[in-house]
Amino acid sequence: MREGVRDGVPIALGYLAVSFSLGIAARKVGLDAVQGFFASLFNNASAGEYAGFAVIGAGGSLLEMAVVMLVANARYLLMSCSMAQRFSPKTPLIHRVLVGFDLTDELFGIAIARPGVADPYYSYGAMVVALPGWALGGMAGVIAGSVLPERVVSALSVALFGMFLAIIIPPARKSRVIAGLVLAGFATSALFAWTPLLSGVSEGTRTIILTVALSALAAALFPVDEQDGGSEKAGDADSAIAVPAPEGDACRAA
């Protein structure tokens, strides 16, 4: 567990900065500091949390919010499958559930990179520092959004979009497929916003439709070849990120 705490400290510092921008977004849709803290505490996922705030700002329903966040956070299902294969078969269900609660990209990365079977207490150690860093950053962003001038708050809001650009640009540069999907997402989103008939669709429903439709299209046109180490059939210039997993073809039952 001590090693997990040590490895989780730099992650916590990064989370503090990123979730601060999400706190600014939370403040803009009317959340207070306590609500921002718990929103980040229970949803340690930047894309999912921002999607939830966007639905709140658009006046969407709870059902729309639930579906949007499920779609935005769907990749964690795949991470959980891979992580489940790394646990000892004797690992109790409670450990699998607790580790799965905060299985973020970064915490998954440091846990899966360790040799041998996964140790839930290593993940707990990383979570002990990383999760509060995320929640406190969100609360700090809400507080800053409440006391700083409007111009400063607007300037800080740009940092959130910079974060998403930092997420999508590196993989888009490596893969023409990903780059094309990103551009298609921008284009179809603009089409929904500017077309008279489609502009009446709520932002939450719009996000669900576009995410599912583009993901399904990519899966149909550019499937991943499981027998070729995770490379895409789209061409030799494009490659998919394969998550290493030990023996077994499917997730072990929790």
N, C-alpha and C positions, 0 to 999 in steps of 0.2 A: 504493500500500500504506500510505503514511503517513496518508492520509485515512481508510482503514479502521481503523487503530489508534486514531486520534482519535475516530471515531464509535463504536468498540467499547468505549471506557473506561466510559462510563455504563452500558452494557449489562452489562459485567463486574461492576460494583458491584451492580447489581440481582440478577445471577445469584448473587453471593456470599451475599446475604441469603436468597434463595429456596432455594438448594441446602443451606444450613445446616439448614433445617427437614427437608429430605429426608435429611440425614445423621443427624438425630435418629431418623427412621424406620428408617434402615439399622441403627443401633445397637440398636434395639428388637428387630430380627429376628435379631441375632447377628453382624452384620458388624463387622470391625475397621476401623481407620483406613485401612490400605492398601487393603482391599477396597472401602471406601466411596469412596476417591479414584478407583480405576479404574472402579468402577460409574458414577460421574458423568462420568468422562473419556470413556467409550465410549458413554454414553447421555445425551446432553445434551437431555433432554426430561423435564419435570417429571411429566406424567401417565404417560408410559411407565415412568419410573423408579419412581414410587410404585406403579404396578401390579405391577412386578417384585418390589418389596419385599413387597407384600401377598401375592403368590403364595408367596414364601419363607416368610413368617410363617405361612401356612396349610398349609405342608408340601406344596405342589403340585409337580407334575413339571416337568421342563425343557421338555417339549412345551407344557404349559399356559402356562408363562412366555413362551415364544416367541410363541405365538398371541396371548396377552393384550397383549404389547408391540407386536406387529404391528398389532393392531386399534387400540390406544391411539395409536399413532404414524402411523396411515394418512394423516392430513391432510398429512404431509410429502411423500407421493407427489404430491399435487396441487400443492404448492408447487414441487416439483422439475420438474413439467411446465411450469409457468409460467416458472420460471427458465430452463429449457432453451431456451425461445423467445427469451429475451433475450440469449443468447450469440451471438457471431458463428458462422456455419456452419463457420468454420475453427478454432474452439476445440478443442483436442485432448481426447480422451476422459478423460485423467488429470485435467485441470482440472475437468471436469464431475463426476467421481466425488469428488474431494477437496472441492469446494464442497458437493456433496450430502451429504457426511458430517456437516457441522455446519450444515445449513440450518434453523435454528430460526425461530420466528415473528419474533423481533426482527431477527435477521441477514438473514432474507429481506426483511423490511420495509425496512431501510435500503438493501439492494442493489437491490431492485426499484424504489425511489423515484428512483434516479439516472437521469438522461436518457441516451438512447442505448443502445448495446449494453452488456451486463454485463461488468465487468472482474473476472476471477477473483482478481487480486491485491488488489483492494479487499476482497473477501470474506476472503482470507487474513489481511489486516491486522486485520480485526475479530475473526476467529477466534483470532488469536494472543493476544489479551487476554481475550476472552470465555470461551473454553473452559477455560483455567486457573482463571478466576474461579469457574466452575461446579464444577470438580473440587475445588479447594481449599475451597470452601464446604461441599461434601459431607464432606470429610475433617474439617474443623473441627467439623461437627455430630456426627460419630461420636465425636470426642475429647471434646467437651462432654458428650455423653450418657454417656460412660464415667466422668467425674470429678464431674459435678454430682449433687446429691441427687435422688432419685427424684421428689420433688414438683416440683422445678424442671424436670426433663426432661419430666414430664407437662404442665406449663404450656407449655413450648416446643413440644410436639407440637401444641398447639392452633393455632399459627401456620400449620401446613401446611394445615389445614382453612380457615383464614382466606384463604390464598392461593387455594384452589380457589373459595371464595365470590367473591373478587374477580374471578376469571376468568369465572364463569357469570352473575353478577348483571347486569353492564352489558348483554350481548347479550340476556339474558332480559327486561330492562326495555324493550328496543326491539322485541322480536318476541314475539308471543303464541305462535307456534309453538315457538320455543326454550323459552319459559317452560313450556309444556305438556309438552314432552319432558323437561325437567329434573324436573318434578313426577312425571311417569310413571316416570322412572328411580328416583327415591326410593321411590315406591310399590311398584314391582315388585321392587326390591332388598329392601325390607322383607318383601314377600310370600315371597320365596325364603328369607329368614332365619327367618321365624316359622312357615311352613307345615311340618308334620312331614315330609311326603314330599319337598318341595323343599329342606329345610334340609340334607339329606344331600349335596347337590351341592357340590363344592368351590368355594372362592371364585374361583379362577381360571376354572373352567368357567362359573360364574355370570356373571362379568364378560363373558366372550366371548359368551354367549347373549344377555344383555340389550343389550350394545352393538350387536351385529349386528342383532338383532330390531328394536330401536327405530330404528336408522339406516335399515333397509330400510323400515319403516313410514312414517317421515318422508319418505323419497324417493318412496314410492308415493303418499302422500296430498298432499304439498306439494312437487311437483317445481319445480325452478328453471327459469324461462323464459329460455332463452339468447338469445332474440330481443328481450328486453325489458330488456336491461342487467343481468340477474342478479336481477330482482325475482321474488318468489315468487308463485305463483298462489293462495296461501292468502288473500290479501286485501290491501287497500292499506295496512293498518297495519303489515304485516310486510315486511321487506326482507332480502335476503341480501347478504353481502359478496362483491362481485365482484372478482376479482384482475385488474388490468389486464394485458393481454398484447398485444404487437404483432401483426403480420401472422401468419396461419397459424391453422388450426382445431385442429390437434393438436400434441402435443409432437414436436419434432424428435427424430429418433433420436439417442441418445447416441453 
